Amino acid sequence: MSVRGRKPDPTVDHRIRQAAAGLVLSHGLDFTMDDVAAAAGVGRASVFRRYASKRDMLLETLTGLMNAHVSIPDTGSLEGDLRVVITDTLGLWHQPGVARMAKQVYGEAGRDPAVAELIRTSMRNRMERSWVVYERAIERGELPPNADLWMLTDLFTGFVSYRGLLDLPLPDPEEIVQVLLHGFTSA
């Protein structure tokens, strides 16, 4: 028995996900499902077959973007590791569209509890994966065993988010490393 019609293209799901991620990064939340279809090179129906709404697509896309790989350096010192992490993070904020997207997503989090939970969960999971940097520092004696790793993590991520969302200049990575490790005292 022969089946009528074309065989499904196994690359369509990937192309739609890539198109949605690209549009979020380039346009923030200001695009349509038709824009996704055009960017993916598929018909509108292909997008709607996978996502009932733009919100559903955005939640999946934002989850993928938030779960992007976190660099976990091993330079042999906490100071060196922090320098790499901070440089990478600041570099991300300087990429075109990232600050704009972040502003829109945080704004959406105030209106949509699902977006707020996605940010909360993804950020916490992402930060916790990078704790190996701190665990090695504890083993080397650079941090006390009872160091509050959430506070150390939040000091940096909160600072960068605050500055990025308000379009305030972000300092040099070296300045941030010194403040995280030594506060405002003479090092």
ABEGO torsion letter per residue (X at the ends): XBBBEBBBBAAAAAAAAAAAAAAAAAAEABBBAAAAAAAAGBBAAAAAAABABAAAAAAAAAAAAAABBBBBBBAGBAAAAAAAAAAAAAAAAABBGAAAAAAAAAAAAAABAAAAAAAAAAAAAAAAAAAAAAAAAAAAGABBAABBAAAAAAAAAAAAAAAAAAGBBBBBAAAAAAAAAAEABBX
